[in-house]
Amino acid sequence: MKVIIYRTVGWAAVGLATAGVVLPVLPTTPFLLVAAWAFARSSPELAERLRNHPRFGPVLRDWQDRGAIPAKAKATAIVLMAASWGLLALTLSNPWILGGVAATLCCVAIFLLTRPNA
């Protein structure tokens, strides 16, 4: 039963990652990481297919082997986080929410910046 659940999670994550390729607000990489995790527990063959994929394989291998993130992805994420916080600041006046969101985004940015470059 666990194998079926993990495989279902893997395929669902692949589906969401595929949608993320064409939808600008849906991320691709996190879903591929979830798919690789789930397939590693249910189907090593599918996990290897993901790792060997010509487009997504290098990013997955860099993360799984070294915890590395491409520098361009880091820069894009940080710029978009800053832009979304700026948009939130223009539309919201609650300082507690703005501060909480800023703290969360800063933590994510620190995490990204402390990962090795791919």
C-alpha positions as CSV (number, residue, x, y, z in Angstrom):
1,M,0.0,0.0,0.0
2,K,2.9,2.4,0.8
3,V,4.3,1.8,-2.6
4,I,1.1,2.8,-4.3
5,I,0.8,6.0,-2.1
6,Y,4.4,7.0,-2.8
7,R,4.0,6.3,-6.6
8,T,0.7,8.4,-6.6
9,V,2.4,11.3,-4.8
10,G,5.3,11.0,-7.3
11,W,3.1,11.1,-10.4
12,A,1.0,13.9,-8.9
13,A,4.2,15.9,-8.3
14,V,5.4,15.3,-11.9
15,G,2.0,16.5,-13.1
16,L,2.2,19.7,-11.1
17,A,5.8,20.2,-12.2
18,T,4.8,19.8,-15.8
19,A,2.0,22.4,-15.3
20,G,4.6,24.6,-13.6
21,V,6.7,24.7,-16.8
22,V,3.9,26.7,-18.6
23,L,2.3,28.4,-15.6
24,P,4.4,31.3,-14.3
25,V,3.1,31.2,-10.7
26,L,3.5,27.4,-10.2
27,P,7.1,26.3,-9.4
28,T,8.6,23.3,-11.1
29,T,11.6,22.4,-9.1
30,P,10.0,21.8,-5.7
31,F,7.5,19.4,-7.3
32,L,10.3,17.5,-9.1
33,L,12.1,17.2,-5.8
34,V,9.0,15.7,-4.2
35,A,8.6,13.4,-7.2
36,A,12.2,12.2,-6.9
37,W,11.7,11.6,-3.1
38,A,8.5,9.7,-3.6
39,F,9.8,7.6,-6.6
40,A,13.0,6.8,-4.6
41,R,10.6,5.1,-2.1
42,S,8.3,3.4,-4.6
43,S,10.2,2.9,-7.9
44,P,13.9,3.3,-8.2
45,E,13.6,3.1,-12.0
46,L,11.3,6.1,-12.1
47,A,13.7,8.0,-9.7
48,E,16.6,7.3,-12.1
49,R,14.5,8.4,-15.1
50,L,14.0,11.7,-13.4
51,R,17.7,12.0,-12.4
52,N,18.7,11.2,-16.0
53,H,16.1,13.6,-17.7
54,P,18.0,15.9,-20.1
55,R,16.2,19.1,-18.9
56,F,15.5,18.5,-15.2
57,G,18.1,15.8,-14.3
58,P,21.1,18.1,-13.7
59,V,19.2,20.3,-11.3
60,L,17.9,17.3,-9.4
61,R,21.3,15.7,-9.3
62,D,23.0,18.9,-8.1
63,W,20.5,19.2,-5.3
64,Q,20.5,15.6,-4.2
65,D,24.3,15.2,-4.4
66,R,25.5,18.5,-3.1
67,G,22.5,20.6,-2.0
68,A,23.4,23.0,-4.8
69,I,21.1,25.5,-6.4
70,P,21.9,27.4,-9.7
71,A,22.9,31.0,-9.1
72,K,20.4,32.2,-11.7
73,A,17.6,30.4,-9.8
74,K,18.8,32.0,-6.5
75,A,18.8,35.5,-8.0
76,T,15.4,35.1,-9.6
77,A,13.9,33.8,-6.4
78,I,15.3,36.6,-4.3
79,V,14.2,39.3,-6.8
80,L,10.7,37.8,-7.1
81,M,10.4,37.5,-3.3
82,A,11.4,41.2,-2.9
83,A,8.9,42.2,-5.6
84,S,6.1,40.3,-4.1
85,W,6.8,41.8,-0.6
86,G,6.9,45.2,-2.3
87,L,3.5,44.6,-3.9
88,L,2.1,43.4,-0.5
89,A,3.5,46.5,1.2
90,L,1.6,48.7,-1.3
91,T,-1.7,46.9,-0.8
92,L,-1.6,46.1,2.9
93,S,-1.1,48.3,5.9
94,N,-0.9,45.8,8.7
95,P,2.7,46.1,10.1
96,W,2.5,42.7,11.8
97,I,1.6,40.8,8.7
98,L,4.2,42.8,6.7
99,G,6.8,42.1,9.3
100,G,6.0,38.4,9.4
101,V,6.1,38.0,5.7
102,A,9.4,40.0,5.5
103,A,10.9,37.7,8.2
104,T,9.8,34.6,6.4
105,L,11.1,35.8,3.1
106,C,14.4,36.8,4.7
107,C,14.8,33.3,6.1
108,V,14.2,31.8,2.7
109,A,16.7,34.2,1.1
110,I,19.3,33.3,3.7
111,F,18.7,29.6,3.1
112,L,19.1,30.1,-0.7
113,L,22.2,32.2,-0.3
114,T,23.9,29.7,1.9
115,R,23.5,26.8,-0.5
116,P,26.4,26.1,-2.9
117,N,26.0,27.3,-6.5
118,A,25.3,24.6,-9.1
